Amino acid sequence: MKKGWMFSVLCVLCTACAQAPSDAEAGFPPDTLQAPVYLGADLSYVNEMEDCGGVYREDGQTVDPFALFGERGANLARIRLWYDPPTEYSAFSDALRAIRRAKAAGMQALLDFHYSDHWADPGKQVPPAAWQGLAVDAMRDSVYAYTYRVLDRLGEEGLLPEMVQVGNEINPGMLLPQGSRDRWASLAKLLQGGIRAVRDAAARHETHIDVMLHVAQPEHAMSWFTEAARAGVEDYDILGVSYYAQWSSVPLSDLSDRIAALVSRFAPRDLLVVEAAYPWTLTGADPANNILGRDALEAGYPATPAGQKAYLVDMTQAVFDGGGGGVTYWEPAWISTSCSTLWGQGSHWENATFFDFNRGNEVLPGIDFLNHAYDFPEGRVAPAPARPASAERGEQPHSVELSENYPNPFNPQTTIRYALPEAGPVRLAVYDLAGREVARLADGVREAARHEVRFDGSGLPSGMYLYRLETLGRVLVRPMTLIK
């Protein structure tokens, strides 16, 4: 990070600016910095379901599902991307549309590159048709160019994701056969090509994007990530794991121990359960078979709305108990519609959504696993999404504003308000006096309005901090003081 702005601010704030502390003198141990908690949903199907006539309801009223998830506590939306899909969905334009909607609802975005024209998972990792027959070095270059191009285009729109998956459930490798797990030297080249593209695109747009590598089921993660390290694949930030009771040999009672072992072995990287689900019924609404059936049930958690929520709450707490960073539910909005998949008309997942097809897709209580009062691991705090202020706050702002936080001094929480005269990309972050970012409060497009976010300093020591707003060509910085 370039620290010139930090020293300039310190010169204004401190009479002894020439004695501004060095990183070593003023730096805080890494384990005192805030680590975010992520509670989210894969919402890749929403655009298609709505285009197929599907509706989502809350208290009988039609609602925007992205807004609903944001309001119920989701701070991360996962969006998949296929290279050249058979329809317009999961293509770049569809992913861009979904990311735009997610950020407008106050969520961060996780972009899931499948590197395939259709589904990629442990059973199939088929290269895009356009890449068939490429040698491994040419395929690595294609992975790099494609990943960089997608992210650069999103960056030009002010819609860069905060996280990127380089591959989806890549247990056997990716882009087979060149990237087979039996050929780790080649697989490492392909993974490193994708990772390098993320790093370069982030640098091009002067930001940071977390890189995730993703495998299915926790029982396979230890060996996979150990092999990746031996092959030199270590420049990633997050271990992504799918956890489905139907396909995992790890019972819920053992999940926290499995998570803890992975977190300890691959520290300081974070871990997210990036796919999970549970049925609220074993019946269906259409001819398409239900993927999650009786085999998906865990003892003590029936396939009922209450059973679904109880399972998700307990499973998520187990992830936190193991030191994990959160959970993303897979496709809670894949409702039944008149559209068809390759395998049948309707949805194969309507019994595992958060919407009751018996009541016109009324929202179910399972969605509230997102806002449950969890016991988070020490030092973790859920990032507060930026939301427009209420209409009662008065007229539209005429300029970029960054207000003094309130209360100040504070312990441990304070509110930061800012205003935008027009929509645009926003980056709002908190720094210590050595110039290190300790919390990112907003990073994405926000609408013209007055906004506010909450900052929680529970995991930080007392002292002065700076919060910095970058938007619409302006940079504004203010100090605040945490007293414990």
N, C-alpha and C positions, 0 to 999 in steps of 0.2 A: 504493500500500500504506500502510495506517495503521501508523505506526512507534512508537506509544506503548509497546507491549510491548518493543520493542527498547531504548528508552532506559531503561526500568525495569530490564531485565536488565543493561545496562551500568552502571547505578548500583550494582548488587550486585557486579559483576565488577571494576569499575575504581574506584580511589580518586579519580580525576580525571574523574568522570562528567560534570561540567559542561563538560569540554572534549571531549566526544564529537565525532568528526570529522563534518564536513558531507559531503554527497554529492560535492562537487567535490574536497574535501581527501582523503577516504578512498576515493573511488570507484575501481574498477579499470576499465581500458579494456574495452569490450564484448567484444573479441576474446579476452580472457583468461578469460571465463566459460565454464563447461562447456556444451557443446551435445550433446544426446543423440544416440545412434545408435539407429535403430529397425530391427529385424529381425522380421518378423511374417508373418501369414497372414490372408487373408479366410476366415473360418470360418462364413459365413452359412448354409451348407447343412447344418451338422452336426445341428441339432435335427431337421430334416426327414428326413435320412438315417437317424438312429437310430429315429425314429418309424416309418419304413418297414421296419425290421428290420435295417438295416445295422449291422455291427460293425467295430471297428478292433482290430488285434492288434499286440502287441509280444512277441516270443519266444513266440508261440503263445497268449498270454493276452489276453483282452479288456481293453481299456483305455479310459479317458475321453479322447477326443481333445483336449479343451481342456487337461487336465492333461499329456498327452503333449507337446503343442507347447510349453507352458510349461517343462517339464523339459528339452526339447531346445534351449532358448535363445530362443524367441519372447518378445518383450516388448510386442508390439502385436497386437491382434486387430481386424480390420476387419469391421464388421457393416453390412449394407445395410438400408434401410428404405424400403418402398413405402407410399403413402398409403392406398389401400383395395384391397389385392391380392385376386386371385380365390380364394385359399386363406388359411389362418391363418398361413402362413409369409411371412416378411419384413414382417409386420404389427408393430405396436408391441409386442404381448405377446411375440412371438417374438424381437424384437430385445432386449427387456428380459431375457428368459431367457438369451439368448446373452451379453449384456454381464455379467450376474451370473456366469455360468460362467467367462468370460474373467478377470474380476477375482479370482475365487476361485482361479484358476490362476496368479495373479501377473502377469497381463498388463494393460497399459493398453488402452483401447478407442478406436477410430476409428469414429464413426457416419457412415454414408454415406447422406445424404438424396438419393433419386432424384427427388423431387417428381413422381412419376408413380404410377399404379396397377400398373405392371409395369416391365420393363426400360427404363432410359434409357441411351442410348449415342450415338455419333456418327451412327448411322442413324435414331434415333428419340428424340424428346424430347416426349412426348405429355403434356399436362396431365392431372391427375386428372379423372375424369368430373365430380366435384362442382365443379370450377372452370371447366368448359367455358363459353365465352362471356363470361367476365369481361373487363372492360377492364383495361389494364395497371396502373392505380393500385389497383384492387380486387384484382388478382392479387398485387401486391406486398404488400398488407395481409394477404392470405391466407397468403402465404409466411411473413411475419413471425409471424402468430398461430399457425400450425401448428408452425413451428420452435420458437418459445418454449414452446408447450404441451408438446411432446414432451420438451424438455430440462428443463422445470420438473418434470414428472412423474418423470423419471429422477432429478433432484436430490432429490425427496422420498423416493425409494427409496435414496438414497446411492449412486447408480449413474451419475453424470454421466460422459460420455466425456471423455477428455483431448483429443481432436481431433474436429472435425466437418467433413465435406465438404458444402459448399453446392453440390449438383449433382454428377452423375456423368458423366464424359467429355463435357463440355459444349462440344465443338468447334463445333457449329453454333449454340450458345446453349442455352437451356432454356425449357421451357414454351412451345413454339412454337404459333402464329406470333408471339405477343406478344413473346417474349423471343428473337427471332431475332438472330443475329450481324449481320444486315443492318440491325438497328435497335438500335444500341448504346445509345442513350439509354434505351430501354425495357428492354433487357437489364440495364443498369447498375442501374436501379430494382429489378428483381427480385433481383439478386445482393445489393445493399445491404440489401434487406429481410431476406434470410436472415442476412447477416452481423450486422446490428444485433440480430437476435433472439438470436444466439449470445452476443454481447457482453452483452446485457441479462440473459439467463438466467444467465450466469456471474457477473455482478455480484450478481444476486439471491441466489445461493448462495455468494457471497464466495470465488470461485475464478477460475481462468483456464482458458479452453478455446481451443486453437489452431484457427484457421479455415484450411481448405484449399480451394483451387479446383483443379479436376481436368480435364485434357484428355488425349486419347489420342495417343500417339506423340510422341517428342521433337522430330521435325521440324516439328510444328505448334505447339509451345509458344511459341517466340519471338514469332511474329506475334500469337498469341492474347493473351498477357499484355501485349504492347506496346499492343495495341488497348484492352485493359481499362484500362490506366493512362491512356491518352488520354481514356477515357470517365469517369475519376474513380474507378474501382474499384481502390483501393489498400489498404484496411483488411483485409488478410488476412496470414496468417503463413507459409503453406507452399504452394509450387507442387507440385501432385500431377500425376504423369505416368504413363501406361500405356506399357509397352514390351514389345511382342510382335514377335518376328522375322518372323512370318508376315504382319504388316500394316504393318511399319515399313520405311522406306527407309534407315534408319540401321543399318549393320552394327555388330556388337559392337565391332570395332576402332575405330570412331569415337564410341562412346557416351560415353566420359569427356570428350572435347572438347565434345560437345554439352551435357553436364551442366555443365561448367565455364563455358561461355558463358552459360547461363541463371543459374547461381549468381552470376556476376559482374554480369550485367545487372540482376538484381532483388534484390541484396543490400539489407538484411541478412536477407531471407527465406530460409527453408530450402527444400530440395527433396527429395521422396521419390518413388521409383519405386513407386507405390502399387498397380500391377498388373503382374505378369509371370508367365510360366509356361513350361514346357518338357516335352515328352513323354518318358516312359521306355520306351514301346513304341508301335508303330504299329498294333497289334492292338486288339481290343475285347472286351468281356465281355457285350454285350447288343445288341439291335437298334438302339439309338440311335446315330446317326452320331457319329464323333469330330470335334470342332471343330478340334483341332490335328492336322494330318496332316504329310505329308512337307514341305510348304511351310513348316512351322514350324521346320525344322531349320537350324542354322547349321553351316557347314563345320567339321569337326573335332570335332563333338559328336554322336555317334550317338544314336539313340532307344533307349537302354539305361539301366538304373538308374545305372551309373557315368557315362554321358554326361550324364544329367540333372543329377546333382550337380555335375559338372565345369563345365557351362555356368552353373549358378546361382552357383557360387563365383566364377567369372571375371566374370560379369556384375555381381555385387554389388561386387566389388573395383573394377570400372570406375566404378560409381556413386560409391564412396568416393574414387577417384582424381580424379574431377571435382569433388569437394567436396560431393557429395550426402549426405543424412542417413540413407539406408537404403533397404530394399526390403521390400515386402509381397507375398507370393506369393498369386496368385488361386486360391481354392477347391481347396486340396490335399486336401480331405476329401470332395469330391463323388464318392463311390464309386457303383458300380452296385448298385441295389436293385430290388425289384419295383414300385416306384412309377414313374410316368410324368411326362414334361413335356408341353408342348403339341405337341412334335415327335416323341415316341417313348418307348417303355418303357426305363427304365434311365437311365444317365448319358451325357452327351455329353463327359465330361471324365475318365472313369476312367483313360485312358491318360496323363493329365497330373497325377494325384494323387500323393501320397506313400505309396500303399498298393497292394500287389501283389494283384490280383484272382485270380491263379493260385495264390496261397497263403493264401486266406482273409482277404485284406486285411491281410497282414503289412506292417509299416512298412518303407519303402524308405530307402536311404541318402540320397536327395535331401533329406530333412528336415534332415540335418545341415549343410546350407548355413547354417542358423541359428546354429550354434555354431562355425563355422570361425574360425580365428585370422586375422582380416583386419588389414590395415594401415590403421587408421583415420586420417582427416585430423587434423591437429594440433588439439588442444583439444576433441576429441569423445570421449565415453565412453558406453558402453551403460548405461542406467539399470538398476540392480539391483532386480529385483522383490522385494517383501517376501514371505517364505515362512515358514510356521510352523516353529518350532524342533522338533528331534526329540523323541520321547517320553522319551528318557533325561534330559531336563532337569528332570524332576520334575513336581510337581502343577500343576493349573490355577491361573493367577494369580487373586488375589482383588481386585486393584485395578489401575488404570492405572499402568504403570511405564515410565520412560525411563532406561536405564542409561548409565553413563559409557562412551564409546566406547573400544575397545581395538584397537591400541595408541593411546596418547595421551601425548606428541606422536606424529605419524605422518608417513610419507613413502613412497609417496603415497597408500596405501590404509588404511582403518580400518573396523572393524565397529561398527555401531550396533544396539543391541537394545532392543526395547520389548515390552510385554505388555498384553494386553486381557483383562479378566474376562468380557466378552461381545462378541459380534460387533457391529461398527459401523463407520461411516465414519472413515477415518484420513487425515490429511494430515501427512506428515513431510517437512520441507524444510530445506535448509542456506542460511544467510544470511551475507553479509559484515557488517562492523561499521557499514556505512551503511544496513543494512536491506534490501539488495537480495537477492532470491533467486538463488542460484547453482546450485542443484541441487534437484530434486524427487525424493525417494526413494520416496514412497508417496502415492497420492491415490485412494482408493476404499475400498470395504468390505473389511474383513479379519475373519477368524473369531476367536473367543475362543481365544487361544493365546499362546505366546511367539514373537516374530518377530525376525528379524535381517536387515539389509541391509548391503551393502558400499558405502562411499563412496570414490570415486577422485578425488583432488585433483590429478591430473597437469596439468590445464590451468589451475591457479590458483597465484598467488604465495604465498609463505610468509606466515603470520600467523594471527591468531585468527579462528575462525568460530563460529557458533552453529547448533545444530540444534534444531528446534522441532517438537513433536508436538502436534497438535490432534485430540482424539477423545473421544467420550462426555462432552462438556461440560467436559473438562479441557484445559489448555494447559500443557505442560511444556517447559522450555528448558534446554539444557546447552551449555557452551563446549567447543571442541576446538582444538588447535593443530597447524597444518601447518608442518613444518620441512623445508626442502630444502637 
